[in-house]
């Protein structure tokens, strides 16, 4: 019974890490798009 509970907690921790990783990469991509968009607008403005 102890090993089953341990496996579930490891699985839960792994899923939590995966969720945080996806959130990090999504936020990073959003920041990069915003920065690059600002630079492109600045370059195209006379």
N, CA, C and O atoms as a Tinker XYZ file with bonds, in Angstrom:
   184  protein
     1  N      0.824000   -1.191000    0.000000    73     2
     2  CA     0.000000    0.000000    0.000000    64     1     3
     3  C      0.871000    1.259000    0.000000    63     2     4     5
     4  O      0.533000    2.257000   -0.636000    81     3
     5  N      1.976000    1.201000    0.708000    73     3     6
     6  CA     2.875000    2.360000    0.776000    64     5     7
     7  C      3.476000    2.663000   -0.596000    63     6     8     9
     8  O      3.584000    3.829000   -0.976000    81     7
     9  N      3.870000    1.626000   -1.346000    73     7    10
    10  CA     4.504000    1.857000   -2.647000    64     9    11
    11  C      3.515000    2.450000   -3.638000    63    10    12    13
    12  O      3.890000    3.283000   -4.463000    81    11
    13  N      2.257000    2.029000   -3.565000    73    11    14
    14  CA     1.253000    2.576000   -4.479000    64    13    15
    15  C      1.062000    4.072000   -4.216000    63    14    16    17
    16  O      0.978000    4.860000   -5.158000    81    15
    17  N      0.995000    4.455000   -2.974000    73    15    18
    18  CA     0.840000    5.866000   -2.632000    64    17    19
    19  C      2.068000    6.658000   -3.093000    63    18    20    21
    20  O      1.939000    7.783000   -3.576000    81    19
    21  N      3.259000    6.067000   -2.943000    73    19    22
    22  CA     4.495000    6.732000   -3.364000    64    21    23
    23  C      4.498000    6.933000   -4.875000    63    22    24    25
    24  O      4.891000    7.999000   -5.351000    81    23
    25  N      4.073000    5.940000   -5.631000    73    23    26
    26  CA     4.033000    6.071000   -7.091000    64    25    27
    27  C      3.083000    7.180000   -7.515000    63    26    28    29
    28  O      3.397000    7.952000   -8.421000    81    27
    29  N      1.947000    7.267000   -6.881000    73    27    30
    30  CA     0.986000    8.316000   -7.231000    64    29    31
    31  C      1.557000    9.697000   -6.954000    63    30    32    33
    32  O      1.342000   10.622000   -7.737000    81    31
    33  N      2.277000    9.850000   -5.856000    73    31    34
    34  CA     2.845000   11.168000   -5.555000    64    33    35
    35  C      3.948000   11.515000   -6.542000    63    34    36    37
    36  O      4.091000   12.679000   -6.916000    81    35
    37  N      4.732000   10.530000   -6.974000    73    35    38
    38  CA     5.772000   10.789000   -7.971000    64    37    39
    39  C      5.129000   11.190000   -9.285000    63    38    40    41
    40  O      5.586000   12.126000   -9.941000    81    39
    41  N      4.081000   10.494000   -9.672000    73    39    42
    42  CA     3.370000   10.826000  -10.905000    64    41    43
    43  C      2.778000   12.226000  -10.815000    63    42    44    45
    44  O      2.859000   12.993000  -11.775000    81    43
    45  N      2.192000   12.564000   -9.688000    73    43    46
    46  CA     1.618000   13.893000   -9.509000    64    45    47
    47  C      2.698000   14.963000   -9.592000    63    46    48    49
    48  O      2.489000   16.003000  -10.216000    81    47
    49  N      3.846000   14.722000   -8.973000    73    47    50
    50  CA     4.939000   15.691000   -9.034000    64    49    51
    51  C      5.453000   15.848000  -10.455000    63    50    52    53
    52  O      5.757000   16.961000  -10.882000    81    51
    53  N      5.554000   14.748000  -11.193000    73    51    54
    54  CA     6.006000   14.831000  -12.582000    64    53    55
    55  C      5.025000   15.628000  -13.426000    63    54    56    57
    56  O      5.443000   16.443000  -14.249000    81    55
    57  N      3.745000   15.413000  -13.240000    73    55    58
    58  CA     2.744000   16.170000  -13.995000    64    57    59
    59  C      2.791000   17.646000  -13.635000    63    58    60    61
    60  O      2.596000   18.504000  -14.497000    81    59
    61  N      3.044000   17.944000  -12.382000    73    59    62
    62  CA     3.149000   19.333000  -11.945000    64    61    63
    63  C      4.340000   20.012000  -12.623000    63    62    64    65
    64  O      4.235000   21.159000  -13.056000    81    63
    65  N      5.458000   19.316000  -12.714000    73    63    66
    66  CA     6.647000   19.869000  -13.366000    64    65    67
    67  C      6.375000   20.106000  -14.843000    63    66    68    69
    68  O      6.762000   21.140000  -15.386000    81    67
    69  N      5.715000   19.161000  -15.495000    73    67    70
    70  CA     5.394000   19.317000  -16.916000    64    69    71
    71  C      4.480000   20.519000  -17.117000    63    70    72    73
    72  O      4.662000   21.287000  -18.062000    81    71
    73  N      3.505000   20.684000  -16.240000    73    71    74
    74  CA     2.590000   21.824000  -16.363000    64    73    75
    75  C      3.342000   23.139000  -16.206000    63    74    76    77
    76  O      3.093000   24.086000  -16.952000    81    75
    77  N      4.253000   23.208000  -15.251000    73    75    78
    78  CA     5.035000   24.429000  -15.058000    64    77    79
    79  C      5.937000   24.693000  -16.252000    63    78    80    81
    80  O      6.123000   25.846000  -16.641000    81    79
    81  N      6.500000   23.646000  -16.836000    73    79    82
    82  CA     7.381000   23.818000  -17.994000    64    81    83
    83  C      6.600000   24.370000  -19.178000    63    82    84    85
    84  O      7.082000   25.273000  -19.861000    81    83
    85  N      5.411000   23.847000  -19.433000    73    83    86
    86  CA     4.599000   24.361000  -20.544000    64    85    87
    87  C      4.237000   25.820000  -20.307000    63    86    88    89
    88  O      4.282000   26.627000  -21.235000    81    87
    89  N      3.881000   26.162000  -19.084000    73    87    90
    90  CA     3.516000   27.536000  -18.766000    64    89    91
    91  C      4.708000   28.461000  -18.976000    63    90    92    93
    92  O      4.552000   29.560000  -19.508000    81    91
    93  N      5.896000   28.026000  -18.562000    73    91    94
    94  CA     7.107000   28.827000  -18.730000    64    93    95
    95  C      7.387000   29.086000  -20.207000    63    94    96    97
    96  O      7.636000   30.227000  -20.599000    81    95
    97  N      7.349000   28.036000  -21.031000    73    95    98
    98  CA     7.669000   28.212000  -22.452000    64    97    99
    99  C      6.612000   29.054000  -23.154000    63    98   100   101
   100  O      6.948000   29.842000  -24.038000    81    99
   101  N      5.330000   28.907000  -22.779000    73    99   102
   102  CA     4.270000   29.715000  -23.370000    64   101   103
   103  C      4.470000   31.186000  -23.022000    63   102   104   105
   104  O      4.339000   32.054000  -23.885000    81   103
   105  N      4.787000   31.465000  -21.763000    73   103   106
   106  CA     5.018000   32.849000  -21.338000    64   105   107
   107  C      6.256000   33.428000  -22.017000    63   106   108   109
   108  O      6.251000   34.591000  -22.422000    81   107
   109  N      7.309000   32.635000  -22.146000    73   107   110
   110  CA     8.523000   33.096000  -22.812000    64   109   111
   111  C      8.250000   33.417000  -24.279000    63   110   112   113
   112  O      8.731000   34.429000  -24.789000    81   111
   113  N      7.490000   32.575000  -24.959000    73   111   114
   114  CA     7.145000   32.829000  -26.360000    64   113   115
   115  C      6.314000   34.101000  -26.486000    63   114   116   117
   116  O      6.498000   34.866000  -27.433000    81   115
   117  N      5.416000   34.333000  -25.557000    73   115   118
   118  CA     4.594000   35.535000  -25.588000    64   117   119
   119  C      5.453000   36.786000  -25.414000    63   118   120   121
   120  O      5.237000   37.782000  -26.105000    81   119
   121  N      6.408000   36.747000  -24.517000    73   119   122
   122  CA     7.307000   37.883000  -24.303000    64   121   123
   123  C      8.156000   38.133000  -25.543000    63   122   124   125
   124  O      8.332000   39.281000  -25.950000    81   123
   125  N      8.679000   37.080000  -26.143000    73   123   126
   126  CA     9.504000   37.231000  -27.345000    64   125   127
   127  C      8.683000   37.836000  -28.477000    63   126   128   129
   128  O      9.170000   38.709000  -29.195000    81   127
   129  N      7.448000   37.383000  -28.644000    73   127   130
   130  CA     6.580000   37.948000  -29.685000    64   129   131
   131  C      6.321000   39.432000  -29.426000    63   130   132   133
   132  O      6.342000   40.237000  -30.358000    81   131
   133  N      6.082000   39.789000  -28.189000    73   131   134
   134  CA     5.811000   41.191000  -27.860000    64   133   135
   135  C      7.039000   42.060000  -28.116000    63   134   136   137
   136  O      6.914000   43.157000  -28.662000    81   135
   137  N      8.207000   41.591000  -27.734000    73   135   138
   138  CA     9.437000   42.361000  -27.931000    64   137   139
   139  C      9.756000   42.481000  -29.416000    63   138   140   141
   140  O     10.077000   43.569000  -29.894000    81   139
   141  N      9.672000   41.385000  -30.140000    73   139   142
   142  CA     9.969000   41.420000  -31.580000    64   141   143
   143  C      8.945000   42.262000  -32.331000    63   142   144   145
   144  O      9.292000   42.957000  -33.286000    81   143
   145  N      7.699000   42.204000  -31.909000    73   143   146
   146  CA     6.667000   43.033000  -32.532000    64   145   147
   147  C      6.946000   44.506000  -32.311000    63   146   148   149
   148  O      6.768000   45.314000  -33.222000    81   147
   149  N      7.380000   44.863000  -31.118000    73   147   150
   150  CA     7.720000   46.255000  -30.825000    64   149   151
   151  C      8.905000   46.732000  -31.643000    63   150   152   153
   152  O      8.921000   47.871000  -32.107000    81   151
   153  N      9.892000   45.876000  -31.822000    73   151   154
   154  CA    11.072000   46.239000  -32.620000    64   153   155
   155  C     10.684000   46.407000  -34.085000    63   154   156   157
   156  O     11.145000   47.343000  -34.739000    81   155
   157  N      9.850000   45.521000  -34.606000    73   155   158
   158  CA     9.422000   45.618000  -36.010000    64   157   159
   159  C      8.627000   46.895000  -36.249000    63   158   160   161
   160  O      8.817000   47.559000  -37.268000    81   159
   161  N      7.751000   47.239000  -35.335000    73   159   162
   162  CA     6.967000   48.471000  -35.480000    64   161   163
   163  C      7.893000   49.683000  -35.431000    63   162   164   165
   164  O      7.717000   50.627000  -36.201000    81   163
   165  N      8.871000   49.666000  -34.536000    73   163   166
   166  CA     9.818000   50.781000  -34.432000    64   165   167
   167  C     10.649000   50.913000  -35.705000    63   166   168   169
   168  O     10.945000   52.029000  -36.133000    81   167
   169  N     11.025000   49.808000  -36.307000    73   167   170
   170  CA    11.830000   49.850000  -37.539000    64   169   171
   171  C     11.012000   50.332000  -38.733000    63   170   172   173
   172  O     11.545000   50.995000  -39.622000    81   171
   173  N      9.736000   50.008000  -38.757000    73   171   174
   174  CA     8.898000   50.376000  -39.901000    64   173   175
   175  C      8.351000   51.793000  -39.796000    63   174   176   177
   176  O      7.878000   52.345000  -40.790000    81   175
   177  N      8.406000   52.386000  -38.617000    73   175   178
   178  CA     7.896000   53.740000  -38.433000    64   177   179
   179  C      8.952000   54.739000  -38.908000    63   178   180   181
   180  O     10.101000   54.692000  -38.468000    81   179
   181  N      8.554000   55.650000  -39.815000    73   179   182
   182  CA     9.539000   56.619000  -40.332000    64   181   183
   183  C      9.973000   57.642000  -39.293000    63   182   184
   184  O     10.792000   58.512000  -39.588000    81   183
